[in-house]
Amino acid sequence: MPATEGDAFSYIDIAIMKVDPEKIMPVEVAGNSDFEKVATLQSVCIVGFPGPPYERTGIVDGVDWEWVDQHLFGQAYGFKRVAPGVVHRSSGTIGGDEIGWVFGHDATTLGGNSGSGVFAWHDGGGAFGLHFAGNSLDTNCAHGFSSPLARTLLRALGILCEGRAGPRGNEVDEA
Protein backbone atom coordinates (compact mmCIF):
# COMPACT_ATOMS: atom_id res chain seq x y z
CA MET A 1 0.00 0.00 0.00
CA PRO A 2 1.92 3.08 -1.17
CA ALA A 3 2.33 5.89 1.31
CA THR A 4 4.49 7.91 -1.04
CA GLU A 5 6.37 7.19 -4.23
CA GLY A 6 9.90 5.87 -3.74
CA ASP A 7 11.94 3.00 -2.40
CA ALA A 8 10.88 0.17 -0.07
CA PHE A 9 11.23 2.37 3.02
CA SER A 10 8.49 4.69 1.73
CA TYR A 11 5.62 2.23 1.44
CA ILE A 12 4.24 -0.68 3.40
CA ASP A 13 3.73 -4.03 1.69
CA ILE A 14 0.72 -5.47 3.48
CA ALA A 15 -2.03 -7.93 2.63
CA ILE A 16 -5.29 -8.12 4.55
CA MET A 17 -7.86 -10.87 4.36
CA LYS A 18 -11.23 -11.14 6.00
CA VAL A 19 -11.99 -14.27 7.98
CA ASP A 20 -15.01 -15.54 9.86
CA PRO A 21 -14.65 -13.81 13.25
CA GLU A 22 -16.50 -16.68 14.93
CA LYS A 23 -13.67 -19.09 14.16
CA ILE A 24 -10.44 -17.18 14.71
CA MET A 25 -8.91 -14.94 17.35
CA PRO A 26 -7.59 -11.58 16.11
CA VAL A 27 -3.89 -10.78 16.32
CA GLU A 28 -3.19 -8.12 18.90
CA VAL A 29 -1.57 -5.11 17.23
CA ALA A 30 0.32 -2.66 19.40
CA GLY A 31 -0.37 0.76 17.95
CA ASN A 32 2.40 2.40 19.94
CA SER A 33 5.35 0.27 20.92
CA ASP A 34 8.43 1.07 22.94
CA PHE A 35 10.18 -1.80 21.13
CA GLU A 36 10.53 -0.06 17.78
CA LYS A 37 11.25 3.41 19.18
CA VAL A 38 14.30 2.44 21.22
CA ALA A 39 16.85 -0.26 20.48
CA THR A 40 15.70 -2.11 23.61
CA LEU A 41 17.39 -5.43 22.86
CA GLN A 42 14.17 -7.00 24.14
CA SER A 43 13.26 -10.45 22.90
CA VAL A 44 11.09 -10.44 19.76
CA CYS A 45 10.22 -12.99 17.10
CA ILE A 46 9.28 -13.08 13.44
CA VAL A 47 6.61 -15.57 12.37
CA GLY A 48 6.57 -16.40 8.66
CA PHE A 49 7.28 -18.75 5.78
CA PRO A 50 10.90 -18.36 4.59
CA GLY A 51 11.95 -19.77 1.25
CA PRO A 52 15.39 -21.18 0.44
CA PRO A 53 18.33 -18.77 0.39
CA TYR A 54 19.57 -17.49 -2.96
CA GLU A 55 22.97 -19.04 -2.22
CA ARG A 56 23.07 -22.56 -0.77
CA THR A 57 26.79 -23.31 -0.89
CA GLY A 58 30.00 -21.49 -0.12
CA ILE A 59 30.74 -18.32 1.75
CA VAL A 60 29.26 -15.20 0.16
CA ASP A 61 29.79 -11.76 1.71
CA GLY A 62 30.90 -13.37 4.97
CA VAL A 63 27.93 -15.75 5.30
CA ASP A 64 28.46 -19.52 5.18
CA TRP A 65 25.30 -20.33 3.20
CA GLU A 66 25.92 -24.08 3.21
CA TRP A 67 25.84 -24.02 7.03
CA VAL A 68 22.70 -21.83 7.01
CA ASP A 69 20.99 -24.14 4.50
CA GLN A 70 21.96 -27.47 6.07
CA HIS A 71 22.21 -26.78 9.80
CA LEU A 72 20.08 -23.75 10.58
CA PHE A 73 17.19 -24.58 8.24
CA GLY A 74 17.80 -28.30 7.66
CA GLN A 75 17.20 -27.76 3.92
CA ALA A 76 13.46 -27.47 4.68
CA TYR A 77 11.56 -24.39 3.50
CA GLY A 78 8.05 -23.17 2.80
CA PHE A 79 6.46 -23.86 6.17
CA LYS A 80 5.87 -21.66 9.20
CA ARG A 81 8.89 -20.82 11.33
CA VAL A 82 9.49 -18.72 14.40
CA ALA A 83 12.73 -16.73 14.30
CA PRO A 84 13.82 -15.17 17.62
CA GLY A 85 15.84 -11.97 17.79
CA VAL A 86 16.10 -8.49 19.25
CA VAL A 87 15.40 -4.95 18.07
CA HIS A 88 18.84 -3.38 17.74
CA ARG A 89 18.09 -0.23 15.72
CA SER A 90 15.28 2.11 16.64
CA SER A 91 12.80 3.69 14.23
CA GLY A 92 14.22 6.55 12.23
CA THR A 93 17.88 5.53 12.57
CA ILE A 94 18.22 3.51 9.37
CA GLY A 95 19.51 5.38 6.31
CA GLY A 96 16.91 6.08 3.65
CA ASP A 97 13.95 6.02 6.05
CA GLU A 98 12.60 9.53 5.59
CA ILE A 99 9.28 8.68 7.24
CA GLY A 100 10.90 7.36 10.43
CA TRP A 101 8.92 4.12 10.66
CA VAL A 102 11.61 1.52 9.88
CA PHE A 103 13.41 -0.26 12.73
CA GLY A 104 16.15 -2.91 12.66
CA HIS A 105 16.12 -6.41 14.14
CA ASP A 106 18.49 -9.38 14.06
CA ALA A 107 16.04 -12.30 13.71
CA THR A 108 17.15 -14.75 11.00
CA THR A 109 14.98 -14.22 7.92
CA LEU A 110 15.13 -15.27 4.29
CA GLY A 111 13.22 -14.44 1.12
CA GLY A 112 9.58 -15.25 1.81
CA ASN A 113 9.66 -13.70 5.28
CA SER A 114 8.59 -10.32 3.89
CA GLY A 115 5.25 -9.42 5.42
CA SER A 116 5.91 -11.56 8.50
CA GLY A 117 4.72 -10.10 11.78
CA VAL A 118 7.22 -8.91 14.39
CA PHE A 119 5.96 -9.90 17.84
CA ALA A 120 7.01 -9.04 21.39
CA TRP A 121 6.70 -12.71 22.29
CA HIS A 122 8.78 -13.05 25.44
CA ASP A 123 7.28 -9.99 27.06
CA GLY A 124 3.65 -10.83 26.33
CA GLY A 125 3.04 -8.04 23.83
CA GLY A 126 1.39 -8.30 20.44
CA ALA A 127 2.50 -7.58 16.90
CA PHE A 128 4.26 -4.25 16.53
CA GLY A 129 5.78 -4.42 13.06
CA LEU A 130 6.05 -6.12 9.65
CA HIS A 131 9.38 -7.47 8.38
CA PHE A 132 10.15 -6.43 4.79
CA ALA A 133 13.88 -6.51 4.00
CA GLY A 134 17.32 -7.35 5.27
CA ASN A 135 21.06 -7.36 4.81
CA SER A 136 22.74 -10.48 6.17
CA LEU A 137 25.59 -8.81 8.02
CA ASP A 138 23.95 -5.47 8.86
CA THR A 139 20.30 -5.51 9.88
CA ASN A 140 16.86 -6.77 8.98
CA CYS A 141 14.20 -4.09 8.51
CA ALA A 142 10.59 -3.88 9.62
CA HIS A 143 7.91 -1.22 9.44
CA GLY A 144 6.75 -0.22 12.92
CA PHE A 145 3.08 0.29 13.69
CA SER A 146 3.51 3.28 16.01
CA SER A 147 4.22 5.98 13.42
CA PRO A 148 1.25 8.24 12.61
CA LEU A 149 1.35 7.13 8.96
CA ALA A 150 1.34 3.42 9.83
CA ARG A 151 -1.53 3.89 12.27
CA THR A 152 -3.53 5.78 9.63
CA LEU A 153 -2.92 3.04 7.05
CA LEU A 154 -3.82 0.25 9.47
CA ARG A 155 -7.02 1.98 10.57
CA ALA A 156 -7.98 2.55 6.91
CA LEU A 157 -7.68 -1.23 6.46
CA GLY A 158 -9.93 -1.86 9.46
CA ILE A 159 -7.14 -2.94 11.81
CA LEU A 160 -7.43 -1.62 15.33
CA CYS A 161 -4.13 -0.48 16.77
CA GLU A 162 -4.93 1.11 20.07
CA GLY A 163 -2.89 1.16 23.24
CA ARG A 164 0.82 0.94 23.78
CA ALA A 165 2.83 -2.21 24.35
CA GLY A 166 5.83 -1.64 26.60
CA PRO A 167 8.97 -3.76 26.90
CA ARG A 168 7.34 -5.91 29.57
CA GLY A 169 4.04 -6.35 27.76
CA ASN A 170 2.28 -3.69 29.81
CA GLU A 171 -0.66 -2.30 27.88
CA VAL A 172 -1.35 1.42 28.27
CA ASP A 173 -4.39 3.15 26.80
CA GLU A 174 -3.65 6.08 24.52
CA ALA A 175 -5.30 9.39 25.40
Buried (B, 14 or more C-beta within 10 A) or exposed (E): EEBEEEEBBBBBEBEEEEEEEEEEEEEBBBBBBBBBBBBBEBBBBBBBBBEBBEBEEEEEEEBBBBEBBEEBBEEEBEEEBEBEBBBBBBBBBBEEBEBBBBBBBBBBBBEBBBBBBBBBBBBEBBBBBBBBBBEBEEBBBBBBBBBEBBBEBBEEEEBEBEBBBBBEBEBEEEE
